[in-house]
Amino acid sequence: MLRRAAGAEAEARGSPALDALKPLAHVSAAAWRALSERAAEPNGYHLPDWQLAVNASARGRTGASALGAWDDAAGLIGLLPVISLWRAYRIPLPALVNADPYGTLGTPMLDRDRAEDAVADLLQQARRAGAHALILRATALDGAAMAAFTTVLRDGGMAPVVLHSYLRACLEASGDADELLREALGAKKLKELRRQRNRLAESGAVRFEMARAPADIAAAIETFLALEASGWKGQRGTALGSHEGDATFVRRAVMALAETGQCEIATLRAGETPVAAALVLRHQDRAFYFKLGVDERFAKFSPGVQLTLELTRHFCADPAIATVDSTAKPGHPMVNPIWRGRLAIGDVLIPLRRRDPVVAMIRATLALRSAIRAPARRLVHLINRGQSS
């Protein structure tokens, strides 16, 4: 039964009592940072400096609540930012959904030594708030976090339900970069890319820069924002710089993460002209390729591909990085041919009660919504491809 504290409007929509949960903004950043150092699985988009900045000002992503698991000795052992199913999907049923961290990875942060205890506490909090299910969007399916959820649910006679899954590109950065690129692209394609780079150099010497220090990051983020806004994303209003709240969040986040060495911004220049820039997050032994901006005046020289080749060499030479998650859509035409590793990602329904008819209703409603929206998404994709060709 939903808590009265949620208010009549929330009850009418079937939303859990989010008022019973702590606002995400009230979670101790220090405790969260300590948890990130002990996390069972890396997720750059759940670092506190990133997600608190998202929660403060990013368009449509503010005001999340928090499911938090605490231990008297260890402190914070689990954290899951959440919103209601109504807010996420406009579905009036009692469920919670992981909040969008402005990055396509929602894997919860769990203490590696207390992962199952953390999951059990998070699920119990969700039940007390009136939820019948959790929806974990864009979650790593083969990692330690999902293994912990699976174990805890199995002990309760339940199982997670994968609603949607796909494979996305990643770079296995432990190998030799040139060998990886030869195997991925072949000699003919690499020769063509070298020809394009040489043509790009006619506009000025081509050089690759990686900003890490806060002072360098402060300048590089402005270059990135300008490049992203200069292209089709700016024309459609989807660039970070197109909305004041989004620009504020990303400036705040990258400056804070630069202080802890968890953010880098790569720039490719022809002479003094930046032709491509990319923002990358780092957590534990993994990097996360967040976004790319290019100067479309140089499109015939493939500046985004050229920058990605440089990033491949950069991370293969970095002993601290084992994997780079492209965080790209499935089948991404630029990164998929270059990075041949694959990560299994999916949306997962976590039931909170055994044989619960409400959970069956939630699952059926989500399936119906997906079936209705899929043709519309394909149509929009075809229209966008036509406009950009």
C-alpha positions, -999 to +999 in steps of 0.1 A: +000+000+000+014+034-009+024+057+018+002+087+024+032+109+026+036+107-011+005+128-016-028+122-035-013+130-069+015+104-065-011+078-052-033+084-082-004+077-105+006+046-086+040+060-077+060+048-047+064+071-018+096+089-029+091+113+000+101+084+022+135+082+005+165+105+010+170+131-018+201+122-038+214+157-031+215+149+006+238+118+002+272+125+017+296+130-011+325+118+011+307+086+019+298+081-018+334+088-028+346+062-004+321+037-018+333+044-053+368+033-043+355+000-030+330-005-058+324-041-071+322-028-106+333+005-123+308+030-135+321+065-142+286+078-145+278+069-109+308+088-095+295+114-070+310+144-087+294+134-119+259+124-108+255+151-082+262+176-109+236+159-132+211+159-104+217+196-097+210+211-131+209+187-161+178+191-182+151+166-171+174+148-147+172+168-115+156+159-082+163+121-080+159+101-048+184+076-033+182+041-022+212+038+001+226+008+021+246+016+052+268-005+075+278+007+110+314-002+104+319+002+066+296+032+061+278+035+027+279+000+011+254+005-017+237+034-036+211+035-063+197+069-075+160+064-084+129+081-099+094+068-101+081+046-130+057+075-137+085+100-142+106+076-162+079+062-186+046+079-176+033+045-165+011+048-133+023+017-115+043+014-083+079+008-093+112+026-091+136+032-120+173+040-118+178+077-125+194+087-158+230+097-151+234+114-185+254+084-196+244+051-209+254+030-179+232+026-149+250-002-131+245+004-093+274+010-070+279-018-045+307-024-020+328-053-034+330-070+000+293-065+009+276-065-024+248-090-015+241-073+019+239-040+000+214-054-025+193-069+002+191-035+020+184-016-012+155-039-021+141-037+014+141+001+012+123+000-021+096-022-006+092+001+024+087+030-001+058+010-017+075-002-048+067-036-063+097-036-087+129-019-096+139-013-132+176-011-138+182+006-171+214+002-192+230-021-167+260-044-172+245-079-175+276-099-168+292-079-140+294-083-102+265-060-095+240-081-115+254-113-100+247-099-065+211-090-075+206-125-090+219-142-058+197-122-035+166-127-056+173-164-059+175-167-021+140-151-020+126-174-047+127-148-074+148-140-105+156-108-125+139-104-159+159-090-188+135-067-206+159-056-234+196-063-241+222-056-266+260-057-272+280-025-274+315-018-284+344-016-260+382-015-263+401-043-247+431-020-240+456-046-228+469-054-263+491-036-288+471-007-303+485-010-339+479-047-339+443-042-327+437-016-353+451-037-381+429-066-371+398-045-368+401-023-398+425-040-422+454-026-442+432-010-469+411+010-445+441+021-424+458+033-456+427+054-465+426+069-430+463+078-432+456+095-466+428+115-449+450+125-421+477+137-445+450+158-463+439+172-429+475+181-422+474+205-452+454+228-429+481+226-403+502+200-384+479+174-369+484+169-332+466+150-304+463+165-270+450+150-237+439+174-210+441+161-174+451+189-151+422+211-139+436+242-157+439+223-190+404+207-185+389+242-180+400+253-214+394+219-231+357+217-220+350+249-237+366+236-269+345+205-266+312+223-260+319+247-289+327+218-313+296+198-303+273+228-307+288+236-341+274+205-357+240+187-362+236+183-324+236+221-320+211+224-349+187+200-333+192+215-298+207+183-283+242+195-277+252+200-241+258+237-248+222+241-261+208+241-226+222+262-197+215+234-172+233+208-192+263+231-198+264+239-161+263+203-151+291+192-174+314+221-165+309+214-128+314+177-132+346+177-153+363+203-131+355+182-099+366+150-115+398+165-129+408+171-092+408+133-087+422+123-121+389+108-132+383+129-163+402+136-195+394+156-226+410+146-258+414+171-287+427+167-322+440+198-339+450+208-374+474+237-367+456+258-341+421+247-352+404+220-331+387+195-354+375+170-328+372+166-291+360+139-267+352+138-231+363+106-212+356+095-176+378+071-156+368+048-127+391+021-114+405+002-144+379+014-169+375+045-191+341+057-205+339+075-239+312+099-230+307+122-260+324+134-292+323+168-309+337+174-344+341+204-367+319+193-396+338+215-420+365+188-419+341+159-422+357+144-454+388+138-433+369+117-407+380+138-376+360+117-352+375+085-364+410+100-364+405+110-327+392+076-318+423+060-333+444+083-312+424+074-281+429+037-289+467+042-288+465+064-257+446+038-237+465+008-249+496+026-236+480+033-202+487+004-178+459+017-155+432+011-181+421-025-190+388-016-209+372+014-225+334+014-227+323+032-258+289+038-240+276+040-276+243+027-290+243-008-304+257-010-339+272+024-338+287+030-373+318+048-362+331+030-331+318-006-337+343-013-366+372+001-346+366-014-311+357-051-315+352-060-279+316-062-267+298-056-234+264-070-226+240-042-216+203-044-207+173-031-189+164-055-161+132-058-140+139-067-104+108-081-086+104-072-050+077-098-040+071-134-050+043-141-074+032-105-074+004-097-100+015-061-100+050-071-112+033-090-141+013-059-149+045-037-149+063-061-172+034-063-196+029-025-197+066-020-204+065-046-232+035-029-248+051+005-245+083-008-262+062-024-290+044+008-297+075+031-296+099+009-316+084+017-350+084+054-342+120+053-332+129+035-364+111+062-384+129+090-366+162+073-372+155+070-409+145+107-411+176+118-392+198+097-415+182+113-445+188+148-431+224+141-423+233+125-457 
